[in-house]
Amino acid sequence: MVRGINTSGWRAVVELGSGTGALSGVLSEALPPGCRFLAVERSAALVAEFRARWPDLEVVEGDAAEVGAICRMRGMPSVDAIFSALPLRLLPEGVQDRVLGGASHLLAPGGLFAQVTYWPRALAAGREMRERVSARIGPIESDRLVAGNTPPAWVFRCVRPRD
Ligand SMILES: C[S@@+](CC[C@H](N)C(=O)[O-])C[C@H]1O[C@@H](n2cnc3c(N)ncnc32)[C@H](O)[C@@H]1O
């Protein structure tokens, strides 16, 4: 999700749907010194596992649909990147809209939104989801299969246009 990205100027990053932190360790290692990393996860049980596994990383139990308020309350009015492993396609449309609307307001101009999905690109539903994310955030700058993942995953990244 971070391959090929220059993270050197980043100061704040959020991960949505962090679960037990399968991605969080790798993501946080890719960040420059001093960059704030905040994980948001809805399940209290997974947050507890996350904290046991990654005691040095910041995680909050909360709904990604409230990501703007969650970050503001923690002194993060805007972020340079949002990484999401949320099952976006499976969430009700209203929740998707709130997640993407919140993400789009929170992202700094030029900020990156990266989503991992396990649905094959050819499926119409997967394409629709990418289009919906891109319409809310900005143009897709990369979209690729990570065949070595089990199961194979698609990672796509959108960039919020600079004003
Ligand atoms: C596919 S799992 C990914 C977990 C982990 N990031 C990984 O890569 O293994 C999706 C995660 O999103 C969380 N989730 C689903 N809806 C959410 C929401 N509205 N707000 C925050 N987390 C949510 C689930 O509890 C689950 O942990």
The ligand as an SDF file (V2000), in Angstrom:
LIG
                    3D

 27 29  0  0  0  0  0  0  0  0999 V2000
  -10.8860   -6.9870    6.2630 C   0  0  0  0  0  0  0  0  0  0  0  0
  -10.6480   -6.5380    7.9810 S   0  0  0  0  0  0  0  0  0  0  0  0
   -9.0060   -5.8520    7.8760 C   0  0  0  0  0  0  0  0  0  0  0  0
   -8.2580   -5.9880    9.1650 C   0  0  0  0  0  0  0  0  0  0  0  0
   -6.7660   -5.6260    9.0670 C   0  0  0  0  0  0  0  0  0  0  0  0
   -6.5620   -4.2520    8.6690 N   0  0  0  0  0  0  0  0  0  0  0  0
   -6.0670   -6.5440    8.1020 C   0  0  0  0  0  0  0  0  0  0  0  0
   -5.6110   -6.0770    7.0490 O   0  0  0  0  0  0  0  0  0  0  0  0
   -5.9790   -7.7200    8.4080 O   0  0  0  0  0  0  0  0  0  0  0  0
  -11.7080   -5.1070    8.1050 C   0  0  0  0  0  0  0  0  0  0  0  0
  -11.7070   -4.4650    9.4650 C   0  0  0  0  0  0  0  0  0  0  0  0
  -12.5530   -3.3070    9.3960 O   0  0  0  0  0  0  0  0  0  0  0  0
  -13.2590   -3.2000   10.6240 C   0  0  0  0  0  0  0  0  0  0  0  0
  -14.4290   -2.3480   10.3730 N   0  0  0  0  0  0  0  0  0  0  0  0
  -15.5390   -2.6520    9.6490 C   0  0  0  0  0  0  0  0  0  0  0  0
  -16.3770   -1.5990    9.6100 N   0  0  0  0  0  0  0  0  0  0  0  0
  -15.7940   -0.6050   10.3350 C   0  0  0  0  0  0  0  0  0  0  0  0
  -16.1640    0.7240   10.6510 C   0  0  0  0  0  0  0  0  0  0  0  0
  -17.3130    1.2630   10.2270 N   0  0  0  0  0  0  0  0  0  0  0  0
  -15.3130    1.4670   11.3890 N   0  0  0  0  0  0  0  0  0  0  0  0
  -14.1120    0.9480   11.8170 C   0  0  0  0  0  0  0  0  0  0  0  0
  -13.7160   -0.3130   11.5550 N   0  0  0  0  0  0  0  0  0  0  0  0
  -14.5440   -1.0910   10.8180 C   0  0  0  0  0  0  0  0  0  0  0  0
  -13.5780   -4.6390   10.9780 C   0  0  0  0  0  0  0  0  0  0  0  0
  -13.9000   -4.7750   12.3440 O   0  0  0  0  0  0  0  0  0  0  0  0
  -12.2790   -5.3440   10.5800 C   0  0  0  0  0  0  0  0  0  0  0  0
  -11.3560   -5.3620   11.6390 O   0  0  0  0  0  0  0  0  0  0  0  0
  1  2  1  0
  2  3  1  0
  2 10  1  0
  3  4  1  0
  4  5  1  0
  5  6  1  0
  5  7  1  0
  7  8  2  0
  7  9  1  0
 10 11  1  0
 11 12  1  0
 11 26  1  0
 12 13  1  0
 13 14  1  0
 13 24  1  0
 14 15  1  0
 14 23  1  0
 15 16  2  0
 16 17  1  0
 17 18  1  0
 17 23  2  0
 18 19  1  0
 18 20  2  0
 20 21  1  0
 21 22  2  0
 22 23  1  0
 24 25  1  0
 24 26  1  0
 26 27  1  0
M  CHG  2   2   1   9  -1
M  END
$$$$
